[in-house]
Amino acid sequence: MANPLADKYADRIQKHMSKYPDKRSAVMPLLYIAQEEYGWLSPDAIVQVAEICEMDPTQVKSIAGFYTMYRESPKGKYWLQVCTDLPCALKGADQFHHDLLAHLGIEEGGTTDDGMFTVEHVMCLAACDRAPMLQCNFGYVENLDMDKMKELLDKWRKEAEAYANAD
Ligand code: FES
C-alpha cells in the first residue's frame, strides 16, 4: 500500500528511527510529522504511521488519543484551547471563553467558516496565575482580555494571509 509519509519524509523518519532500538519507539515523533502534513491524525495517517513503525493501527490510535497535543479531528489553522478550569474561571475565564466564541460566531469546539480558528475549553494548563489564558497550537498566550484577543486574531489572520500569498 502507498505510504506518502514514508516517501515524503524518509530522511526525517530515518533520523528519528536511528535514535531508538526499535521502530515502534519512534511513533510519537512520527505522529507529529503526520499531523504537520495533514493538519490532524486522520485514520489514513494513523495507518501510515502504524505501517512505518510496524505496529497495529489500534495501538497507534490509542497513543494519539492519550495525548492532548495530537489532533484527532480536523481543526482550524489556529487551535485555541482556553483554560476554563476553576482557578482560571475565578479570574474570568468562563466569560472570556463565552465572549471569544460569540466574537467568532461559533459554538464550543467549533471552527470558523474560513477554517482559521477552532475554540475548545480545556482543563488546567498550569498557567493559573496568568488567566484568562489559552494555548494557541503549541504556544501559550496569557493575561488576556477581549481587546487583546481581537488584536491577536487580526494578527494571526494577517500572518496566515501573508503565508498563503508567499506560496
Ligand atoms: S486553571 Fe487554568 S491554567 Fe490552571
Backbone and ligand atoms as CSV (ligand in chain L), in Angstrom:
chain,resi,resn,atom,element,x,y,z
A,1,MET,N,N,0.838,-1.207,0.000
A,1,MET,CA,C,0.000,0.000,0.000
A,1,MET,C,C,0.876,1.262,0.000
A,2,ALA,N,N,0.437,2.268,-0.748
A,2,ALA,CA,C,1.220,3.512,-0.806
A,2,ALA,C,C,1.304,4.151,0.575
A,3,ASN,N,N,2.455,4.719,0.857
A,3,ASN,CA,C,2.629,5.388,2.142
A,3,ASN,C,C,3.305,6.740,1.890
A,4,PRO,N,N,2.493,7.770,1.579
A,4,PRO,CA,C,3.065,9.078,1.243
A,4,PRO,C,C,3.965,9.643,2.335
A,5,LEU,N,N,3.648,9.363,3.595
A,5,LEU,CA,C,4.506,9.893,4.669
A,5,LEU,C,C,5.898,9.281,4.602
A,6,ALA,N,N,5.942,7.969,4.395
A,6,ALA,CA,C,7.241,7.282,4.329
A,6,ALA,C,C,8.071,7.813,3.173
A,7,ASP,N,N,7.398,8.117,2.053
A,7,ASP,CA,C,8.123,8.612,0.875
A,7,ASP,C,C,8.592,10.052,1.086
A,8,LYS,N,N,7.654,10.912,1.502
A,8,LYS,CA,C,7.960,12.342,1.580
A,8,LYS,C,C,8.936,12.682,2.699
A,9,TYR,N,N,8.828,11.956,3.801
A,9,TYR,CA,C,9.641,12.315,4.977
A,9,TYR,C,C,10.673,11.234,5.313
A,10,ALA,N,N,11.143,10.540,4.300
A,10,ALA,CA,C,12.071,9.424,4.537
A,10,ALA,C,C,13.266,9.831,5.406
A,11,ASP,N,N,13.850,10.986,5.116
A,11,ASP,CA,C,15.045,11.399,5.875
A,11,ASP,C,C,14.711,11.694,7.331
A,12,ARG,N,N,13.635,12.461,7.533
A,12,ARG,CA,C,13.253,12.801,8.916
A,12,ARG,C,C,12.876,11.550,9.703
A,13,ILE,N,N,12.153,10.661,9.041
A,13,ILE,CA,C,11.731,9.429,9.721
A,13,ILE,C,C,12.954,8.605,10.106
A,14,GLN,N,N,13.890,8.500,9.180
A,14,GLN,CA,C,15.100,7.731,9.450
A,14,GLN,C,C,15.886,8.336,10.618
A,15,LYS,N,N,15.926,9.644,10.655
A,15,LYS,CA,C,16.643,10.331,11.738
A,15,LYS,C,C,16.017,9.974,13.094
A,16,HIS,N,N,14.693,9.993,13.152
A,16,HIS,CA,C,14.026,9.616,14.413
A,16,HIS,C,C,14.254,8.145,14.729
A,17,MET,N,N,14.112,7.304,13.721
A,17,MET,CA,C,14.276,5.860,13.934
A,17,MET,C,C,15.669,5.530,14.486
A,18,SER,N,N,16.663,6.289,14.012
A,18,SER,CA,C,18.046,5.978,14.398
A,18,SER,C,C,18.319,6.234,15.885
A,19,LYS,N,N,17.387,6.958,16.538
A,19,LYS,CA,C,17.600,7.260,17.966
A,19,LYS,C,C,17.137,6.127,18.882
A,20,TYR,N,N,16.409,5.178,18.313
A,20,TYR,CA,C,15.765,4.175,19.167
A,20,TYR,C,C,16.171,2.758,18.757
A,21,PRO,N,N,16.056,1.830,19.717
A,21,PRO,CA,C,16.429,0.435,19.396
A,21,PRO,C,C,15.413,-0.265,18.498
A,22,ASP,N,N,14.156,0.194,18.514
A,22,ASP,CA,C,13.170,-0.424,17.617
A,22,ASP,C,C,12.276,0.649,16.993
A,23,LYS,N,N,11.615,0.274,15.923
A,23,LYS,CA,C,10.835,1.249,15.147
A,23,LYS,C,C,9.673,1.835,15.935
A,24,ARG,N,N,9.027,1.029,16.740
A,24,ARG,CA,C,7.827,1.481,17.451
A,24,ARG,C,C,8.132,2.627,18.419
A,25,SER,N,N,9.360,2.706,18.882
A,25,SER,CA,C,9.709,3.768,19.838
A,25,SER,C,C,9.654,5.151,19.195
A,26,ALA,N,N,9.664,5.200,17.874
A,26,ALA,CA,C,9.630,6.496,17.171
A,26,ALA,C,C,8.200,6.940,16.861
A,27,VAL,N,N,7.223,6.239,17.395
A,27,VAL,CA,C,5.834,6.513,16.999
A,27,VAL,C,C,5.400,7.953,17.300
A,28,MET,N,N,5.810,8.496,18.441
A,28,MET,CA,C,5.318,9.842,18.785
A,28,MET,C,C,5.868,10.936,17.858
A,29,PRO,N,N,7.179,10.987,17.620
A,29,PRO,CA,C,7.638,11.992,16.647
A,29,PRO,C,C,7.044,11.793,15.257
A,30,LEU,N,N,6.787,10.544,14.896
A,30,LEU,CA,C,6.179,10.301,13.574
A,30,LEU,C,C,4.728,10.785,13.531
A,31,LEU,N,N,4.052,10.684,14.664
A,31,LEU,CA,C,2.676,11.221,14.710
A,31,LEU,C,C,2.701,12.741,14.510
A,32,TYR,N,N,3.729,13.400,15.063
A,32,TYR,CA,C,3.837,14.863,14.838
A,32,TYR,C,C,4.084,15.174,13.365
A,33,ILE,N,N,4.896,14.357,12.716
A,33,ILE,CA,C,5.135,14.568,11.277
A,33,ILE,C,C,3.820,14.413,10.514
A,34,ALA,N,N,3.049,13.377,10.857
A,34,ALA,CA,C,1.764,13.146,10.178
A,34,ALA,C,C,0.810,14.314,10.417
A,35,GLN,N,N,0.798,14.801,11.648
A,35,GLN,CA,C,-0.087,15.926,11.990
A,35,GLN,C,C,0.314,17.191,11.245
A,36,GLU,N,N,1.605,17.375,11.118
A,36,GLU,CA,C,2.128,18.526,10.368
A,36,GLU,C,C,1.706,18.437,8.900
A,37,GLU,N,N,1.746,17.230,8.357
A,37,GLU,CA,C,1.423,17.041,6.947
A,37,GLU,C,C,-0.070,17.218,6.676
A,38,TYR,N,N,-0.906,16.623,7.521
A,38,TYR,CA,C,-2.336,16.590,7.223
A,38,TYR,C,C,-3.173,17.557,8.066
A,39,GLY,N,N,-2.567,18.163,9.087
A,39,GLY,CA,C,-3.333,19.068,9.948
A,39,GLY,C,C,-4.020,18.349,11.082
A,40,TRP,N,N,-4.180,17.048,10.960
A,40,TRP,CA,C,-4.758,16.223,12.029
A,40,TRP,C,C,-4.425,14.763,11.757
A,41,LEU,N,N,-4.721,13.908,12.743
A,41,LEU,CA,C,-4.371,12.500,12.601
A,41,LEU,C,C,-5.582,11.721,12.088
A,42,SER,N,N,-5.756,11.777,10.795
A,42,SER,CA,C,-6.863,11.066,10.152
A,42,SER,C,C,-6.631,9.556,10.274
A,43,PRO,N,N,-7.685,8.752,10.064
A,43,PRO,CA,C,-7.489,7.293,10.091
A,43,PRO,C,C,-6.396,6.850,9.113
A,44,ASP,N,N,-6.325,7.487,7.944
A,44,ASP,CA,C,-5.291,7.120,6.975
A,44,ASP,C,C,-3.892,7.461,7.502
A,45,ALA,N,N,-3.771,8.612,8.156
A,45,ALA,CA,C,-2.469,8.999,8.722
A,45,ALA,C,C,-2.048,8.004,9.803
A,46,ILE,N,N,-2.998,7.566,10.617
A,46,ILE,CA,C,-2.702,6.571,11.670
A,46,ILE,C,C,-2.187,5.269,11.041
A,47,VAL,N,N,-2.840,4.847,9.973
A,47,VAL,CA,C,-2.428,3.594,9.305
A,47,VAL,C,C,-1.016,3.742,8.738
A,48,GLN,N,N,-0.733,4.896,8.154
A,48,GLN,CA,C,0.605,5.102,7.587
A,48,GLN,C,C,1.683,5.050,8.673
A,49,VAL,N,N,1.420,5.733,9.791
A,49,VAL,CA,C,2.395,5.722,10.893
A,49,VAL,C,C,2.550,4.304,11.438
A,50,ALA,N,N,1.431,3.594,11.554
A,50,ALA,CA,C,1.479,2.215,12.059
A,50,ALA,C,C,2.339,1.332,11.147
A,51,GLU,N,N,2.185,1.507,9.845
A,51,GLU,CA,C,2.987,0.716,8.895
A,51,GLU,C,C,4.471,0.994,9.076
A,52,ILE,N,N,4.797,2.280,9.172
A,52,ILE,CA,C,6.215,2.652,9.292
A,52,ILE,C,C,6.808,2.086,10.585
A,53,CYS,N,N,6.019,2.146,11.657
A,53,CYS,CA,C,6.515,1.707,12.973
A,53,CYS,C,C,6.288,0.212,13.215
A,54,GLU,N,N,5.702,-0.452,12.222
A,54,GLU,CA,C,5.394,-1.884,12.349
A,54,GLU,C,C,4.564,-2.148,13.601
A,55,MET,N,N,3.493,-1.390,13.719
A,55,MET,CA,C,2.576,-1.528,14.855
A,55,MET,C,C,1.165,-1.736,14.323
A,56,ASP,N,N,0.293,-2.168,15.234
A,56,ASP,CA,C,-1.119,-2.271,14.889
A,56,ASP,C,C,-1.713,-0.857,14.906
A,57,PRO,N,N,-2.535,-0.478,13.909
A,57,PRO,CA,C,-3.123,0.864,13.910
A,57,PRO,C,C,-3.899,1.185,15.199
A,58,THR,N,N,-4.485,0.168,15.809
A,58,THR,CA,C,-5.232,0.400,17.058
A,58,THR,C,C,-4.302,0.901,18.164
A,59,GLN,N,N,-3.093,0.345,18.202
A,59,GLN,CA,C,-2.118,0.806,19.209
A,59,GLN,C,C,-1.733,2.262,18.948
A,60,VAL,N,N,-1.505,2.571,17.683
A,60,VAL,CA,C,-1.112,3.948,17.334
A,60,VAL,C,C,-2.251,4.910,17.668
A,61,LYS,N,N,-3.469,4.493,17.357
A,61,LYS,CA,C,-4.639,5.327,17.634
A,61,LYS,C,C,-4.772,5.567,19.143
A,62,SER,N,N,-4.495,4.569,19.936
A,62,SER,CA,C,-4.639,4.735,21.390
A,62,SER,C,C,-3.578,5.698,21.928
A,63,ILE,N,N,-2.392,5.686,21.343
A,63,ILE,CA,C,-1.349,6.640,21.756
A,63,ILE,C,C,-1.775,8.058,21.370
A,64,ALA,N,N,-2.267,8.206,20.147
A,64,ALA,CA,C,-2.720,9.526,19.685
A,64,ALA,C,C,-3.849,10.048,20.565
A,65,GLY,N,N,-4.709,9.138,21.022
A,65,GLY,CA,C,-5.855,9.546,21.842
A,65,GLY,C,C,-5.476,9.913,23.263
A,66,PHE,N,N,-4.343,9.425,23.728
A,66,PHE,CA,C,-3.952,9.664,25.124
A,66,PHE,C,C,-3.381,11.063,25.325
A,67,TYR,N,N,-2.706,11.577,24.318
A,67,TYR,CA,C,-2.005,12.856,24.471
A,67,TYR,C,C,-2.795,13.992,23.804
A,68,THR,N,N,-3.005,15.057,24.558
A,68,THR,CA,C,-3.872,16.135,24.060
A,68,THR,C,C,-3.219,16.980,22.965
A,69,MET,N,N,-1.901,16.829,22.754
A,69,MET,CA,C,-1.251,17.623,21.713
A,69,MET,C,C,-1.516,17.059,20.316
A,70,TYR,N,N,-2.061,15.868,20.259
A,70,TYR,CA,C,-2.390,15.290,18.953
A,70,TYR,C,C,-3.834,15.639,18.596
A,71,ARG,N,N,-4.026,15.992,17.339
A,71,ARG,CA,C,-5.360,16.383,16.871
A,71,ARG,C,C,-6.073,15.168,16.287
A,72,GLU,N,N,-7.148,14.769,16.931
A,72,GLU,CA,C,-7.889,13.594,16.453
A,72,GLU,C,C,-9.043,13.952,15.534
A,73,SER,N,N,-9.241,15.218,15.303
A,73,SER,CA,C,-10.266,15.655,14.349
A,73,SER,C,C,-9.723,16.907,13.670
A,74,PRO,N,N,-10.284,17.259,12.511
A,74,PRO,CA,C,-9.779,18.452,11.823
A,74,PRO,C,C,-9.985,19.696,12.686
A,75,LYS,N,N,-9.017,20.569,12.693
A,75,LYS,CA,C,-9.097,21.817,13.465
A,75,LYS,C,C,-8.797,22.987,12.532
A,76,GLY,N,N,-9.056,24.183,13.036
A,76,GLY,CA,C,-8.675,25.371,12.306
A,76,GLY,C,C,-7.161,25.524,12.296
A,77,LYS,N,N,-6.698,26.452,11.465
A,77,LYS,CA,C,-5.259,26.722,11.391
A,77,LYS,C,C,-4.715,27.104,12.771
A,78,TYR,N,N,-5.520,27.850,13.519
A,78,TYR,CA,C,-5.156,28.217,14.894
A,78,TYR,C,C,-6.129,27.508,15.835
A,79,TRP,N,N,-5.585,26.610,16.626
A,79,TRP,CA,C,-6.382,25.797,17.558
A,79,TRP,C,C,-6.257,26.453,18.935
A,80,LEU,N,N,-7.336,27.101,19.352
A,80,LEU,CA,C,-7.311,27.888,20.582
A,80,LEU,C,C,-7.941,27.086,21.719
A,81,GLN,N,N,-7.116,26.673,22.664
A,81,GLN,CA,C,-7.602,25.899,23.798
A,81,GLN,C,C,-7.622,26.822,25.019
A,82,VAL,N,N,-8.824,27.189,25.419
A,82,VAL,CA,C,-8.986,28.143,26.522
A,82,VAL,C,C,-9.144,27.378,27.823
A,83,CYS,N,N,-8.309,27.685,28.795
A,83,CYS,CA,C,-8.469,27.040,30.100
A,83,CYS,C,C,-9.645,27.675,30.829
A,84,THR,N,N,-10.620,26.816,31.204
A,84,THR,CA,C,-11.758,27.304,31.988
A,84,THR,C,C,-11.853,26.541,33.313
A,85,ASP,N,N,-10.744,25.934,33.703
A,85,ASP,CA,C,-10.721,25.213,34.977
A,85,ASP,C,C,-10.891,26.233,36.119
A,86,LEU,N,N,-11.169,25.731,37.308
A,86,LEU,CA,C,-11.615,26.604,38.399
A,86,LEU,C,C,-10.741,27.831,38.675
A,87,PRO,N,N,-9.425,27.670,38.866
A,87,PRO,CA,C,-8.628,28.877,39.160
A,87,PRO,C,C,-8.737,29.938,38.056
A,88,CYS,N,N,-8.749,29.495,36.802
A,88,CYS,CA,C,-8.895,30.461,35.710
A,88,CYS,C,C,-10.318,31.025,35.681
A,89,ALA,N,N,-11.303,30.178,35.962
A,89,ALA,CA,C,-12.690,30.648,35.975
A,89,ALA,C,C,-12.861,31.763,37.011
A,90,LEU,N,N,-12.167,31.634,38.120
A,90,LEU,CA,C,-12.254,32.668,39.160
A,90,LEU,C,C,-11.678,33.998,38.678
A,91,LYS,N,N,-10.845,33.936,37.653
A,91,LYS,CA,C,-10.281,35.170,37.075
A,91,LYS,C,C,-10.961,35.536,35.749
A,92,GLY,N,N,-12.174,35.027,35.543
A,92,GLY,CA,C,-12.970,35.484,34.399
A,92,GLY,C,C,-12.841,34.661,33.133
A,93,ALA,N,N,-12.249,33.446,33.237
A,93,ALA,CA,C,-12.020,32.658,32.020
A,93,ALA,C,C,-13.324,32.203,31.361
A,94,ASP,N,N,-14.347,31.892,32.160
A,94,ASP,CA,C,-15.625,31.444,31.561
A,94,ASP,C,C,-16.213,32.543,30.683
A,95,GLN,N,N,-16.217,33.756,31.213
A,95,GLN,CA,C,-16.767,34.887,30.447
A,95,GLN,C,C,-15.923,35.145,29.203
A,96,PHE,N,N,-14.598,35.059,29.378
A,96,PHE,CA,C,-13.691,35.258,28.240
A,96,PHE,C,C,-13.976,34.221,27.146
A,97,HIS,N,N,-14.098,32.976,27.553
A,97,HIS,CA,C,-14.389,31.879,26.609
A,97,HIS,C,C,-15.709,32.152,25.892
A,98,HIS,N,N,-16.710,32.536,26.643
A,98,HIS,CA,C,-18.032,32.847,26.078
A,98,HIS,C,C,-17.921,33.999,25.070
A,99,ASP,N,N,-17.214,35.055,25.453
A,99,ASP,CA,C,-17.081,36.233,24.581
A,99,ASP,C,C,-16.289,35.916,23.310
A,100,LEU,N,N,-15.279,35.064,23.467
A,100,LEU,CA,C,-14.471,34.670,22.293
A,100,LEU,C,C,-15.333,33.897,21.288
A,101,LEU,N,N,-16.108,32.942,21.785
A,101,LEU,CA,C,-16.995,32.178,20.899
A,101,LEU,C,C,-17.980,33.116,20.202
A,102,ALA,N,N,-18.548,34.044,20.969
A,102,ALA,CA,C,-19.535,34.973,20.391
A,102,ALA,C,C,-18.869,35.851,19.334
A,103,HIS,N,N,-17.670,36.329,19.622
A,103,HIS,CA,C,-16.952,37.177,18.662
A,103,HIS,C,C,-16.694,36.435,17.349
A,104,LEU,N,N,-16.329,35.156,17.451
A,104,LEU,CA,C,-16.018,34.374,16.243
A,104,LEU,C,C,-17.268,33.755,15.613
A,105,GLY,N,N,-18.386,33.819,16.332
A,105,GLY,CA,C,-19.641,33.283,15.797
A,105,GLY,C,C,-19.660,31.773,15.706
A,106,ILE,N,N,-19.047,31.114,16.679
A,106,ILE,CA,C,-19.021,29.643,16.677
A,106,ILE,C,C,-19.455,29.112,18.037
A,107,GLU,N,N,-19.773,27.809,18.056
A,107,GLU,CA,C,-20.096,27.113,19.301
A,107,GLU,C,C,-18.808,26.529,19.877
A,108,GLU,N,N,-18.868,26.131,21.137
A,108,GLU,CA,C,-17.741,25.448,21.765
A,108,GLU,C,C,-17.320,24.243,20.894
A,109,GLY,N,N,-16.020,24.142,20.620
A,109,GLY,CA,C,-15.496,23.042,19.811
A,109,GLY,C,C,-15.607,23.293,18.313
A,110,GLY,N,N,-16.216,24.414,17.943
A,110,GLY,CA,C,-16.443,24.694,16.530
A,110,GLY,C,C,-15.261,25.392,15.870
A,111,THR,N,N,-15.342,25.468,14.545
A,111,THR,CA,C,-14.309,26.103,13.730
A,111,THR,C,C,-14.956,27.185,12.878
A,112,THR,N,N,-14.301,28.305,12.740
A,112,THR,CA,C,-14.843,29.385,11.915
A,112,THR,C,C,-14.954,28.923,10.461
A,113,ASP,N,N,-15.883,29.525,9.723
A,113,ASP,CA,C,-16.146,29.095,8.341
A,113,ASP,C,C,-14.912,29.199,7.451
A,114,ASP,N,N,-14.025,30.141,7.765
A,114,ASP,CA,C,-12.821,30.290,6.937
A,114,ASP,C,C,-11.717,29.307,7.323
A,115,GLY,N,N,-12.019,28.409,8.298
A,115,GLY,CA,C,-11.041,27.393,8.696
A,115,GLY,C,C,-9.879,27.949,9.509
A,116,MET,N,N,-10.003,29.181,9.965
A,116,MET,CA,C,-8.880,29.798,10.682
A,116,MET,C,C,-8.800,29.384,12.156
A,117,PHE,N,N,-9.954,29.423,12.862
A,117,PHE,CA,C,-9.895,29.256,14.315
A,117,PHE,C,C,-10.843,28.163,14.820
A,118,THR,N,N,-10.306,27.304,15.671
A,118,THR,CA,C,-11.122,26.354,16.432
A,118,THR,C,C,-10.969,26.735,17.898
A,119,VAL,N,N,-12.080,26.767,18.619
A,119,VAL,CA,C,-12.018,27.113,20.048
A,119,VAL,C,C,-12.559,25.945,20.874
A,120,GLU,N,N,-11.749,25.530,21.840
A,120,GLU,CA,C,-12.186,24.481,22.768
A,120,GLU,C,C,-11.794,24.886,24.170
A,121,HIS,N,N,-12.638,24.548,25.137
A,121,HIS,CA,C,-12.211,24.789,26.514
A,121,HIS,C,C,-11.517,23.541,27.051
A,122,VAL,N,N,-10.516,23.746,27.874
A,122,VAL,CA,C,-9.711,22.645,28.410
A,122,VAL,C,C,-9.503,22.839,29.901
A,123,MET,N,N,-8.986,21.780,30.527
A,123,MET,CA,C,-8.665,21.850,31.956
A,123,MET,C,C,-7.293,22.511,32.130
A,124,CYS,N,N,-6.852,22.574,33.360
A,124,CYS,CA,C,-5.665,23.347,33.750
A,124,CYS,C,C,-4.464,23.155,32.816
A,125,LEU,N,N,-3.908,24.277,32.374
A,125,LEU,CA,C,-2.713,24.261,31.532
A,125,LEU,C,C,-1.489,24.748,32.316
A,126,ALA,N,N,-1.644,24.809,33.631
A,126,ALA,CA,C,-0.535,25.171,34.522
A,126,ALA,C,C,-0.060,26.600,34.330
A,127,ALA,N,N,-0.986,27.498,34.045
A,127,ALA,CA,C,-0.648,28.926,33.982
A,127,ALA,C,C,-1.749,29.695,34.722
A,128,CYS,N,N,-2.187,29.125,35.848
A,128,CYS,CA,C,-3.376,29.616,36.559
A,128,CYS,C,C,-3.258,31.081,36.967
A,129,ASP,N,N,-2.046,31.530,37.287
A,129,ASP,CA,C,-1.869,32.907,37.768
A,129,ASP,C,C,-1.877,33.914,36.623
A,130,ARG,N,N,-1.982,33.435,35.387
A,130,ARG,CA,C,-1.944,34.345,34.243
A,130,ARG,C,C,-3.238,34.278,33.411
A,131,ALA,N,N,-4.343,33.925,34.094
A,131,ALA,CA,C,-5.643,33.813,33.419
A,131,ALA,C,C,-6.244,35.189,33.172
A,132,PRO,N,N,-7.142,35.300,32.195
A,132,PRO,CA,C,-7.506,34.275,31.231
A,132,PRO,C,C,-6.344,33.988,30.280
A,133,MET,N,N,-6.197,32.700,29.965
A,133,MET,CA,C,-5.101,32.310,29.085
A,133,MET,C,C,-5.586,31.208,28.141
A,134,LEU,N,N,-4.816,31.003,27.084
A,134,LEU,CA,C,-5.131,29.906,26.168
A,134,LEU,C,C,-3.852,29.382,25.549
A,135,GLN,N,N,-3.975,28.210,24.993
A,135,GLN,CA,C,-2.880,27.650,24.212
A,135,GLN,C,C,-3.282,27.755,22.751
A,136,CYS,N,N,-2.441,28.438,21.962
A,136,CYS,CA,C,-2.681,28.553,20.525
A,136,CYS,C,C,-1.675,27.632,19.837
A,137,ASN,N,N,-2.161,26.551,19.237
A,137,ASN,CA,C,-1.302,25.492,18.706
A,137,ASN,C,C,-0.315,25.062,19.795
A,138,PHE,N,N,0.976,25.396,19.700
A,138,PHE,CA,C,1.911,24.934,20.733
A,138,PHE,C,C,2.384,26.048,21.662
A,139,GLY,N,N,1.810,27.249,21.548
A,139,GLY,CA,C,2.281,28.353,22.382
A,139,GLY,C,C,1.213,28.860,23.338
A,140,TYR,N,N,1.646,29.422,24.463
A,140,TYR,CA,C,0.716,29.998,25.433
A,140,TYR,C,C,0.525,31.494,25.169
A,141,VAL,N,N,-0.698,31.964,25.379
A,141,VAL,CA,C,-0.988,33.393,25.364
A,141,VAL,C,C,-1.710,33.678,26.673
A,142,GLU,N,N,-1.188,34.648,27.418
A,142,GLU,CA,C,-1.651,34.802,28.806
A,142,GLU,C,C,-2.115,36.230,29.099
A,143,ASN,N,N,-2.751,36.359,30.267
A,143,ASN,CA,C,-3.252,37.667,30.735
A,143,ASN,C,C,-4.111,38.335,29.653
A,144,LEU,N,N,-5.067,37.582,29.164
A,144,LEU,CA,C,-5.877,38.061,28.044
A,144,LEU,C,C,-7.113,38.832,28.491
A,145,ASP,N,N,-7.572,39.692,27.614
A,145,ASP,CA,C,-8.929,40.231,27.676
A,145,ASP,C,C,-9.388,40.290,26.221
A,146,MET,N,N,-10.627,40.657,25.993
A,146,MET,CA,C,-11.139,40.588,24.617
A,146,MET,C,C,-10.473,41.610,23.696
A,147,ASP,N,N,-10.049,42.747,24.222
A,147,ASP,CA,C,-9.354,43.713,23.361
A,147,ASP,C,C,-8.057,43.110,22.830
A,148,LYS,N,N,-7.278,42.515,23.736
A,148,LYS,CA,C,-6.019,41.873,23.317
A,148,LYS,C,C,-6.308,40.724,22.372
A,149,MET,N,N,-7.370,39.990,22.680
A,149,MET,CA,C,-7.705,38.811,21.857
A,149,MET,C,C,-8.058,39.227,20.433
A,150,LYS,N,N,-8.829,40.283,20.299
A,150,LYS,CA,C,-9.204,40.743,18.954
A,150,LYS,C,C,-7.964,41.158,18.162
A,151,GLU,N,N,-7.036,41.816,18.836
A,151,GLU,CA,C,-5.783,42.207,18.155
A,151,GLU,C,C,-5.026,40.964,17.681
A,152,LEU,N,N,-4.984,39.967,18.553
A,152,LEU,CA,C,-4.276,38.732,18.190
A,152,LEU,C,C,-4.955,38.024,17.023
A,153,LEU,N,N,-6.275,37.965,17.046
A,153,LEU,CA,C,-7.000,37.307,15.945
A,153,LEU,C,C,-6.690,38.003,14.621
A,154,ASP,N,N,-6.667,39.335,14.650
A,154,ASP,CA,C,-6.323,40.091,13.433
A,154,ASP,C,C,-4.903,39.774,12.983
A,155,LYS,N,N,-3.993,39.766,13.952
A,155,LYS,CA,C,-2.583,39.489,13.643
A,155,LYS,C,C,-2.446,38.099,13.022
A,156,TRP,N,N,-3.089,37.100,13.616
A,156,TRP,CA,C,-2.971,35.727,13.090
A,156,TRP,C,C,-3.594,35.630,11.701
A,157,ARG,N,N,-4.709,36.322,11.499
A,157,ARG,CA,C,-5.327,36.304,10.159
A,157,ARG,C,C,-4.352,36.878,9.121
A,158,LYS,N,N,-3.721,38.010,9.477
A,158,LYS,CA,C,-2.776,38.637,8.543
A,158,LYS,C,C,-1.581,37.735,8.289
A,159,GLU,N,N,-1.081,37.095,9.342
A,159,GLU,CA,C,0.063,36.182,9.175
A,159,GLU,C,C,-0.300,35.037,8.240
A,160,ALA,N,N,-1.486,34.472,8.435
A,160,ALA,CA,C,-1.907,33.343,7.594
A,160,ALA,C,C,-2.053,33.793,6.140
A,161,GLU,N,N,-2.575,34.997,5.962
A,161,GLU,CA,C,-2.746,35.538,4.609
A,161,GLU,C,C,-1.382,35.740,3.941
A,162,ALA,N,N,-0.457,36.338,4.697
A,162,ALA,CA,C,0.888,36.584,4.156
A,162,ALA,C,C,1.570,35.270,3.800
A,163,TYR,N,N,1.379,34.259,4.653
A,163,TYR,CA,C,1.990,32.952,4.404
A,163,TYR,C,C,1.403,32.333,3.143
A,164,ALA,N,N,0.072,32.453,2.990
A,164,ALA,CA,C,-0.590,31.874,1.817
A,164,ALA,C,C,-0.137,32.576,0.544
A,165,ASN,N,N,0.046,33.900,0.619
A,165,ASN,CA,C,0.465,34.667,-0.565
A,165,ASN,C,C,1.922,34.427,-0.922
A,166,ALA,N,N,2.707,33.953,0.049
A,166,ALA,CA,C,4.128,33.708,-0.209
A,166,ALA,C,C,4.344,32.442,-1.022
A,167,ASP,N,N,3.305,31.554,-1.097
A,167,ASP,CA,C,3.450,30.292,-1.836
A,167,ASP,C,C,3.559,30.509,-3.342
L,1,FES,S1,S,-6.672,26.517,35.996
L,1,FES,FE1,FE,-6.278,27.461,34.100
L,1,FES,S2,S,-4.163,27.248,33.860
L,1,FES,FE2,FE,-4.568,26.299,35.726
